[in-house]
């Protein structure tokens, strides 16, 4: 019985490698049109256009790289997870958060995925917001 686990693992690895590259057009192409993005300690947004708006805001306020990536997927290739560290710099003040002064941070992040037809259909991210606030001096 063939497993779809390897293509799922490769998709998640490509997702983060493309994120790190800064090529947002290629990054958005990895998502289904109806992508559901569960935002850490926030709501859920649906659709590639909403995800693009989120990325634009993030790119304005933060410079981030994923490192020490570890990915997991089920045998069916329909669900996956990742654990990694996000290393970043807080560039511009994000609404409702402390003032940005170029503070650097490193956080452990967990992410969960639904995968469909070789694309990401849902991504849910979790990290410790209190630890981020501590690191940026809030």
C-alpha positions in Angstrom: 0.0 0.0 0.0 1.5 3.3 -1.1 1.8 6.0 1.5 1.2 9.7 0.8 3.1 10.6 3.9 6.3 11.6 2.0 4.6 14.1 -0.3 2.9 15.6 2.7 6.2 16.0 4.6 7.8 17.5 1.5 4.9 20.0 1.2 5.3 21.2 4.8 9.1 21.5 4.3 8.5 23.5 1.1 6.0 25.7 2.9 8.6 26.8 5.4 11.5 27.0 2.9 9.4 29.2 0.7 8.4 31.3 3.8 12.0 31.8 4.6 12.9 32.7 1.0 10.5 35.7 1.1 8.9 34.8 -2.2 5.3 35.5 -1.2 3.8 34.7 -4.6 5.3 31.2 -4.5 4.3 30.9 -0.8 0.7 31.8 -1.6 0.7 29.3 -4.4 1.1 26.5 -1.9 -2.3 27.3 -0.4 -5.8 26.2 -1.5 -8.1 29.0 -2.5 -10.2 28.3 0.6 -7.2 28.2 3.1 -8.3 28.5 6.7 -5.7 30.3 8.8 -6.1 29.9 12.6 -4.1 32.8 14.0 -2.3 32.3 17.4 -4.6 33.6 20.1 -6.9 35.1 17.5 -9.6 34.2 15.1 -9.7 32.3 11.9 -9.4 33.8 8.4 -10.5 32.1 5.3 -9.2 32.5 1.7 -5.9 33.2 0.0 -6.7 37.0 -0.2 -7.1 37.2 3.6 -3.8 35.2 4.1 -2.1 37.6 1.7 -3.3 40.6 3.8 -2.0 38.9 6.9 1.4 38.3 5.3 1.7 41.9 4.1 1.1 43.1 7.7 3.5 40.6 9.1 6.2 41.5 6.6 5.8 45.2 7.5 6.2 44.6 11.2 8.5 41.6 11.5 11.5 40.0 9.8 11.3 36.3 10.6 13.0 33.0 9.7 12.0 29.4 10.6 14.8 27.3 11.9 15.3 23.9 13.5 12.3 22.6 11.6 10.8 19.2 12.4 7.8 18.0 10.4 5.3 15.2 10.8 2.5 13.8 8.6 -0.1 11.0 8.8 0.2 8.1 6.3 -2.8 9.3 4.3 -1.0 12.7 3.7 -4.0 14.7 4.8 -2.7 16.1 8.1 0.6 17.3 9.3 2.4 19.1 12.0 5.6 21.1 12.5 7.7 22.2 15.4 10.3 24.9 14.9 11.8 28.1 16.3 11.0 31.4 14.8 13.8 33.9 14.9 12.8 37.4 14.3 13.2 41.1 14.5 10.3 43.4 15.5 10.6 46.2 12.9 7.4 48.3 13.1 4.8 48.5 15.9 2.0 46.1 15.3 -1.5 47.3 16.4 -2.2 46.5 20.0 1.3 45.5 20.8 4.3 47.2 22.4 6.4 49.7 20.4 8.9 48.2 18.0 12.5 49.2 18.3 14.2 46.4 16.4 14.0 43.9 19.2 15.1 40.4 18.4 13.3 37.3 19.6 13.4 33.5 19.3 10.2 31.4 20.0 9.2 27.8 19.8 6.2 27.4 17.5 3.9 24.5 16.8 1.8 24.3 13.7 -0.9 22.0 12.5 -2.0 21.4 8.9 -4.8 20.0 6.8 -3.5 19.1 3.3 -5.5 18.6 0.1 -4.4 17.9 -3.4 -0.8 18.8 -2.7 -1.7 22.2 -1.1 -2.2 23.5 2.4 -5.9 23.8 3.2 -5.6 24.8 6.9 -2.8 26.0 9.1 -3.0 26.6 12.8 -0.1 28.2 14.6 0.6 28.2 18.4 3.4 30.1 20.3 3.7 31.6 23.7 2.7 35.2 23.3 3.7 36.0 26.9 7.2 34.8 26.1 7.3 37.0 23.0 6.2 40.0 25.0 8.9 39.3 27.6 11.5 39.1 24.8 10.5 42.4 23.2 10.6 44.1 26.6 6.9 44.6 27.2 
